[in-house]
Amino acid sequence: MVLTLLILGFSYSDLITYYSEESLYTDEIILSKQTQYQRIIVTRWKNEIRLFLNGHLQFSSRDEYRYHETLVHPALLAHPAPKKVLVLGGGDGLAVREILKHKNVESVTLVDLDSAITNLFSEHGILKELNEESLKNSKVTVINTDAFLWLEESDQTFDVVLIDFPDPSNFSLGKLYTTAFFHTLKRRMNETSVLEIQSTSPLFARSSYWCIERTIASLGFYTLPLHVYVPSFGEWGFVLAGQRSIQFKKDFPKDLKFLNIQELESIQTFPQDMSRVPVEINRLDNQALVRYYDREWNRILD
């Protein structure tokens, strides 16, 4: 009797989840999956695909190229000859797709916590089409583990490090933007290495953005703040950094949809409402970034 009730309970909970998600998302849900770490929803409207993790939009196929071109190409153009690239997060393979446009890159290591994401974007027909089957490329190694722990245990060094973590909405994520994290990461870099990290919106979360930039700079990195307009998100920010001042090559890959020499210059200019503000450095013992982020985004959502 108890077993029957449990089975019925699980069945009804699945139905409740299904109908509640149908009411939350205006577009057709083509994939819904609960993993150990997060809820994955993929929707479709005509030819537009959207990925949601725990209810938060991660990308729209209509404009994700703006985000991923800005995340990837400035960093690779800032290194004289990038051969080894590390990607932390980015299990959808869209950043890897952009990296592989640089033919001199010899290896890409992708470290993402959730194997369900990397498996979906390796095997699902629509999703692997979006990333051009980048995760199956012979140059790419996928590792599913905690990025912080992996960095502590690794003895490899990389020419370029690209970081596409979720926004610092809680303390578990906030630790990935602390001085402790970047200090560990710095040991996986050499004097010519560069890193670039997605850094939330400098318009909607201005203090959060500049907190990330200041935290990286506090470890002796030269930083170059960048931002781009992505219609699905609005203004979005990135921080490019290296142990030398940033200088760009001009040999852009072919077939980019957004980034060129002119746009690379324009994304370095911040208008007054996104300009630098005084902020604390984000440390494990203060988690200043999570406090900034919570305050700023709650103000937008209220």
KAMO-V158303 format. One record per pair of residues at least 12 apart in sequence whose C-alpha atoms are under 10 Angstrom apart, sorted by the first residue. I is the first residue (numbers start at 1). J is the second residue. Records with the same first field share a line. If there is no record, write none. Layout:
I->J ; J
This chain:
17->32
18->32
21->41 ; 55
24->55
25->41 ; 42 ; 43 ; 52 ; 55
26->43 ; 44 ; 45
27->42 ; 43 ; 44 ; 45 ; 46 ; 48 ; 49 ; 50
28->42 ; 43 ; 44 ; 45 ; 46 ; 49
29->41 ; 42 ; 43 ; 44 ; 45 ; 49 ; 50
30->42 ; 43 ; 44 ; 45 ; 49 ; 50 ; 126
31->43 ; 44 ; 51 ; 120 ; 124
32->52
33->53 ; 116 ; 117
34->53 ; 54 ; 116
35->114 ; 115 ; 116 ; 117
36->113 ; 114 ; 115 ; 116
37->53 ; 54 ; 113 ; 114 ; 115 ; 116
38->52 ; 53 ; 54 ; 55 ; 114 ; 116 ; 117
39->52 ; 53 ; 54 ; 55 ; 56
40->52 ; 53 ; 54 ; 55 ; 56 ; 116 ; 117
41->53 ; 54 ; 55 ; 56 ; 57
42->57 ; 58 ; 59 ; 60 ; 127
43->60
44->60 ; 61
47->61 ; 62
48->60 ; 61 ; 62 ; 63
49->61 ; 62 ; 126 ; 127 ; 130
50->62 ; 64 ; 232
51->92 ; 127
53->117 ; 166
56->166
57->232 ; 233
58->92 ; 166 ; 232 ; 233
59->92 ; 94 ; 230 ; 232 ; 233
60->230 ; 231 ; 232 ; 233
61->127 ; 130 ; 232
62->230 ; 231 ; 232
63->229 ; 230 ; 231 ; 232 ; 233 ; 257 ; 258
64->94 ; 95 ; 130 ; 230 ; 231 ; 232 ; 233
65->94 ; 95 ; 98 ; 230 ; 256 ; 257 ; 258 ; 259
66->228 ; 229 ; 230 ; 231 ; 236 ; 256 ; 257 ; 258 ; 259
67->94 ; 95 ; 198 ; 227 ; 228 ; 229 ; 230 ; 231 ; 233 ; 235 ; 236 ; 237 ; 238 ; 258
68->90 ; 94 ; 95 ; 96 ; 97 ; 98 ; 99 ; 164 ; 198 ; 258
69->94 ; 95 ; 97 ; 98 ; 99 ; 228 ; 256 ; 257 ; 258 ; 259 ; 260
70->95 ; 98 ; 196 ; 198 ; 226 ; 227 ; 228 ; 236 ; 237 ; 238 ; 258 ; 259 ; 263 ; 264 ; 267
71->95 ; 98 ; 99 ; 162 ; 163 ; 164 ; 195 ; 196 ; 197 ; 198 ; 226 ; 227 ; 228 ; 237 ; 238 ; 239 ; 240
72->87 ; 94 ; 95 ; 96 ; 97 ; 98 ; 99 ; 160 ; 161 ; 162 ; 163 ; 195 ; 196 ; 197 ; 240
73->95 ; 98 ; 99 ; 101 ; 102 ; 196 ; 248 ; 252 ; 253 ; 256 ; 259 ; 260 ; 264
74->194 ; 195 ; 196 ; 226 ; 240 ; 246 ; 247 ; 248 ; 249 ; 252 ; 259 ; 264
75->99 ; 159 ; 160 ; 161 ; 162 ; 193 ; 194 ; 195 ; 196 ; 197 ; 239 ; 240 ; 241 ; 242 ; 246 ; 247 ; 248
76->99 ; 102 ; 105 ; 159 ; 160 ; 161 ; 162 ; 193 ; 194 ; 195 ; 196 ; 248 ; 249 ; 252
77->102 ; 160 ; 194 ; 246 ; 247 ; 248 ; 249 ; 250 ; 251 ; 252 ; 253
78->160 ; 192 ; 193 ; 194 ; 195 ; 240 ; 241 ; 242 ; 245 ; 246 ; 247 ; 248 ; 249 ; 250
79->159 ; 160 ; 192 ; 193 ; 194 ; 195 ; 242 ; 246 ; 247 ; 248 ; 249
80->159 ; 192 ; 193 ; 247 ; 248 ; 249
81->104 ; 105 ; 159 ; 160 ; 192 ; 193 ; 249
82->102 ; 103 ; 104 ; 105 ; 106 ; 107 ; 158 ; 159 ; 160 ; 192 ; 193 ; 194
83->102 ; 103 ; 104 ; 105 ; 106 ; 107 ; 108 ; 158 ; 159 ; 160
84->104 ; 105 ; 106 ; 107 ; 108 ; 109 ; 139 ; 156 ; 157 ; 158 ; 159 ; 160 ; 161 ; 193
85->99 ; 105 ; 106 ; 107 ; 108 ; 109 ; 110 ; 140 ; 157 ; 158 ; 159 ; 160 ; 161 ; 162 ; 193 ; 194 ; 195
86->107 ; 108 ; 109 ; 110 ; 111 ; 140 ; 141 ; 156 ; 157 ; 158 ; 159 ; 160 ; 161 ; 162 ; 163 ; 188 ; 195
87->99 ; 108 ; 109 ; 110 ; 111 ; 112 ; 142 ; 147 ; 160 ; 161 ; 162 ; 163 ; 164 ; 165 ; 195 ; 196 ; 197
88->109 ; 110 ; 111 ; 112 ; 113 ; 143 ; 146 ; 147 ; 148 ; 151 ; 161 ; 162 ; 163 ; 164 ; 165 ; 197
89->110 ; 111 ; 112 ; 113 ; 114 ; 118 ; 144 ; 146 ; 147 ; 162 ; 163 ; 164 ; 165 ; 166
90->110 ; 111 ; 112 ; 113 ; 117 ; 118 ; 162 ; 163 ; 164 ; 165 ; 166
91->110 ; 111 ; 112 ; 113 ; 114 ; 115 ; 116 ; 117 ; 118 ; 119 ; 120 ; 121 ; 122 ; 135 ; 142 ; 143 ; 144 ; 164 ; 165
92->112 ; 117 ; 118 ; 119 ; 120 ; 121 ; 122 ; 127 ; 128 ; 130 ; 131 ; 134 ; 135
93->110 ; 117 ; 118 ; 121 ; 122 ; 127 ; 128 ; 130 ; 131 ; 132 ; 133 ; 134 ; 135 ; 136 ; 140 ; 142
94->121 ; 127 ; 128 ; 130 ; 131 ; 132 ; 133 ; 134 ; 135
95->110 ; 131 ; 134 ; 162 ; 163 ; 164
96->108 ; 109 ; 110 ; 131 ; 132 ; 133 ; 134 ; 135 ; 137 ; 140 ; 162
97->130 ; 131 ; 132 ; 133 ; 134 ; 135 ; 137
98->131 ; 132 ; 134 ; 253 ; 256
99->134 ; 162 ; 253
100->134 ; 137 ; 139 ; 140 ; 253
101->252 ; 253 ; 254 ; 255 ; 256
102->251 ; 252 ; 253 ; 254
103->253
105->139 ; 159
106->138 ; 139 ; 140
107->137 ; 138 ; 139 ; 140 ; 141 ; 158
108->135 ; 137 ; 138 ; 139 ; 140 ; 141 ; 142 ; 158 ; 160 ; 161
109->139 ; 140 ; 141 ; 142 ; 143 ; 158 ; 161
110->135 ; 140 ; 141 ; 142 ; 143 ; 144 ; 147 ; 162 ; 163
111->141 ; 142 ; 143 ; 144 ; 145 ; 146 ; 147 ; 148 ; 150 ; 151 ; 163
112->142 ; 143 ; 144 ; 145 ; 146 ; 147 ; 164 ; 165
113->143 ; 144 ; 145 ; 146 ; 147
114->143 ; 144 ; 145 ; 146
115->142 ; 143 ; 144 ; 145
116->144
117->144
118->135 ; 142 ; 143 ; 144
119->135 ; 142
121->133 ; 134 ; 135 ; 136
122->134 ; 135 ; 136
123->135 ; 136
147->165 ; 176 ; 181 ; 185
148->175 ; 176 ; 180 ; 181 ; 182 ; 184 ; 185
149->181 ; 184
151->181 ; 184 ; 185 ; 186 ; 187 ; 188
152->181 ; 184 ; 185 ; 187 ; 188
153->184
154->187 ; 188
155->187 ; 188
156->187 ; 188 ; 189
157->185 ; 186 ; 187 ; 188 ; 189 ; 190 ; 193
158->185 ; 186 ; 187 ; 188 ; 189 ; 190 ; 192 ; 193 ; 194 ; 195
159->188 ; 189 ; 190 ; 191 ; 192 ; 193 ; 194 ; 195
160->188 ; 189 ; 190 ; 192 ; 193 ; 194 ; 195 ; 196 ; 242
161->185 ; 186 ; 188 ; 189 ; 193 ; 194 ; 195 ; 196 ; 197 ; 240 ; 241
162->194 ; 195 ; 196 ; 197 ; 198 ; 240
163->176 ; 195 ; 196 ; 197 ; 198 ; 199 ; 238 ; 239
164->196 ; 197 ; 198 ; 199 ; 238
165->177 ; 197 ; 198 ; 199
166->198 ; 199 ; 200
167->198 ; 199 ; 200 ; 201 ; 208 ; 290 ; 293
168->199 ; 200 ; 208 ; 287 ; 289 ; 290 ; 291 ; 292 ; 293 ; 294
169->289 ; 290 ; 291 ; 292 ; 293 ; 294 ; 297
170->287 ; 289 ; 290 ; 291 ; 293 ; 294
171->284 ; 287 ; 288 ; 289 ; 290 ; 291
172->287 ; 290
173->290
174->282 ; 283 ; 284 ; 287 ; 288 ; 289 ; 290 ; 291 ; 293
175->282 ; 283 ; 284 ; 285 ; 287 ; 289 ; 290
176->282 ; 283 ; 284
177->197 ; 199 ; 211 ; 212 ; 213 ; 215 ; 216 ; 281 ; 282 ; 283 ; 284 ; 287 ; 289 ; 290
178->211 ; 212 ; 215 ; 216 ; 281 ; 282 ; 283 ; 284 ; 285 ; 286 ; 287 ; 288 ; 289
179->212 ; 214 ; 215 ; 216 ; 217 ; 218 ; 219 ; 281 ; 282 ; 283 ; 284
180->215 ; 219 ; 282 ; 283 ; 284
181->216 ; 283 ; 284
182->215 ; 216 ; 217 ; 218 ; 219 ; 221
183->216 ; 218 ; 219 ; 220
186->219 ; 220 ; 221 ; 242 ; 243
189->242 ; 243
190->242 ; 243
191->242 ; 243 ; 244
192->242 ; 243 ; 244 ; 245
193->241 ; 242 ; 243 ; 244
194->221 ; 222 ; 223 ; 240 ; 241 ; 242 ; 243 ; 244 ; 246
195->221 ; 223 ; 239 ; 240 ; 241 ; 242 ; 243
196->223 ; 224 ; 225 ; 226 ; 238 ; 239 ; 240 ; 241 ; 242
197->212 ; 213 ; 216 ; 237 ; 238 ; 239 ; 240 ; 241
198->212 ; 226 ; 227 ; 236 ; 237 ; 238 ; 239 ; 240
199->211 ; 212 ; 213 ; 225 ; 226 ; 227 ; 236 ; 237 ; 238 ; 239
200->212 ; 227 ; 233 ; 235 ; 236 ; 237 ; 238 ; 239 ; 293
201->227 ; 228 ; 229 ; 233 ; 234 ; 235 ; 236 ; 237 ; 238 ; 274 ; 293 ; 297
202->225 ; 226 ; 227 ; 228 ; 234 ; 235 ; 236 ; 237 ; 238 ; 270 ; 273 ; 274 ; 275 ; 276
203->227 ; 234 ; 235 ; 236 ; 237 ; 270 ; 271 ; 272 ; 273 ; 274 ; 275 ; 296
204->234 ; 235 ; 236 ; 273 ; 274 ; 293 ; 296 ; 297 ; 299 ; 300
205->236 ; 237 ; 274 ; 292 ; 293 ; 294 ; 295 ; 296 ; 297 ; 298 ; 299 ; 300
206->237 ; 273 ; 274 ; 275 ; 276 ; 277 ; 279 ; 292 ; 293 ; 296
207->274 ; 275 ; 276 ; 277 ; 278 ; 279 ; 280 ; 288 ; 289 ; 291 ; 292 ; 293 ; 295 ; 296
208->277 ; 279 ; 280 ; 282 ; 288 ; 289 ; 290 ; 291 ; 292 ; 293 ; 294 ; 295 ; 296 ; 297
209->225 ; 236 ; 237 ; 238 ; 239 ; 274 ; 276 ; 277 ; 279 ; 289 ; 292 ; 293
210->225 ; 237 ; 239 ; 274 ; 275 ; 276 ; 277 ; 278 ; 279 ; 280 ; 281 ; 289
211->276 ; 277 ; 278 ; 279 ; 280 ; 281 ; 282 ; 288 ; 289 ; 292 ; 293
212->238 ; 239 ; 279 ; 280 ; 281 ; 282 ; 288 ; 289
213->225 ; 238 ; 239 ; 240 ; 241 ; 276 ; 279 ; 281 ; 282
214->239 ; 276 ; 278 ; 279 ; 280 ; 281 ; 282
215->279 ; 280 ; 281 ; 282 ; 283 ; 289
216->239 ; 240 ; 241 ; 242 ; 281 ; 282
217->239 ; 241 ; 242 ; 243 ; 281
218->281 ; 282
219->243
220->241 ; 242 ; 243 ; 244
221->240 ; 241 ; 242 ; 243 ; 244 ; 245
222->240 ; 241 ; 242 ; 243 ; 244 ; 245 ; 246
223->239 ; 240 ; 241 ; 242 ; 243 ; 244 ; 245 ; 246
224->238 ; 239 ; 240 ; 241 ; 242 ; 245 ; 246 ; 268
225->237 ; 238 ; 239 ; 240 ; 241 ; 267 ; 268 ; 269 ; 270 ; 276
226->238 ; 239 ; 240 ; 264 ; 265 ; 266 ; 267 ; 268 ; 269 ; 270
227->239 ; 264 ; 266 ; 267 ; 268 ; 269 ; 270 ; 274
228->263 ; 264 ; 266 ; 267 ; 268 ; 270
229->267
235->274
237->267 ; 274
238->267
248->261 ; 264
249->261
279->292
280->292
